[in-house]
Each structure stands twice: as C-alpha cells, then as structure tokens.
Amino acid sequence: MSEGPALTPDEKQVWAYLLDVVKDYGRYLADIENLGYSAPNVLYYRDEIQEMLEEFKGDSRVDFRGVWTQVKEYDEILRANQELLVRTIGHANFKQYHIMNDPPRTHWWWFINRVVAKPQLQSSWWQFWKKPEISTAQLLEAQEAGGGEDGGDGLGVPETPVEGHS
C-alpha cells in the first residue's frame, strides 16, 4: 500500500481478503490436474479477484501492481491449461454456469469453453442396435474376407458341418 491517507479498517480487511483469494487462486492452478468437482472454483476465485481489483481501481492509497502482476501470471497458467479445465468441468456444465452466473464478457475465464474444441460424441451403450457407419473400402474388405479361398463362410468352415443339411 502506498503512502497517504490510510485505508479504513474495512478496506484493510478487503485488501487482506484479496491477497488470500489470490493465493487460493494460485493453489488451485498449481493443482489443476487434480481438481475434479472443485474445478469450477477456479472461475469463482477469478471472479472474486476481479471484483476486488475493480473496487480498488483508481484508489491512490493502494498500489496493487504486485497483486496484478501475480494475477496475470496465474491467468497465463489458466490459459495454458484451459483445455484441461474445460474437460474437467465439462462443456455442458460450462453452459449451465453461464446461465446461472451471467458473467460479463470482460470476464474471459467464463468463456474459455468457446475456444476449446468440443469432445467427439460417442454413441452410448444403449445404441447397440444401430449399425456402425463403415466406409466403402471397409465394406469391400469385409466382402473379400467373407468368401475365403476355401469356398466356405469366411470363418474357416469349408462345407456344411452336418451332412444332408444345407
């Protein structure tokens, strides 16, 4: 904090809280690979930091350059790991968080799911009855394998197993 009029006790408490939240944000990012269900907290911590920085914005009694530098370093860690965070939270869950929180566009961390590719949809186990899509080349290969050189059924059975049955 800079020289000049002192901060009020409440402002000092907010400043101390800001420093704690920045530390927590850094701790979450340091363990980003193991966040699991707590991964959305990264977004909420970053929101909290932004709100407090904006509260002190333009206040000559506070020099938050060091805090801002630390937050920018942490933000670079978040950007470098955005795919991991989106995958951990889930694309669909990100949409729900957008609806619930309605973040401003300036809070870029809420929108990182838009720059991360969506995962490929895999058919569910209950869609076993659907035929898989195969290419023409795969179809031709299967047909060629079907009537093997032995004249049988492609399974290595050359003739009808029981005489008199066809």
Protein Blocks (a to p, Z undefined) as FASTA:
>chain_A
ZZdjdddfklmmmmmmmmmmmmmmmmmmmmmmmnmmmlmmmmmmmmmmmmmmmmmgopak
bccklmmmmmmmmmmmmmmmmmmmmmmnopklmmmmmmmnopafklmmlmmmmmpccddd
dddfklmmpccdddfklmmmmmmmmmgmnopnonopabafbghiZZ
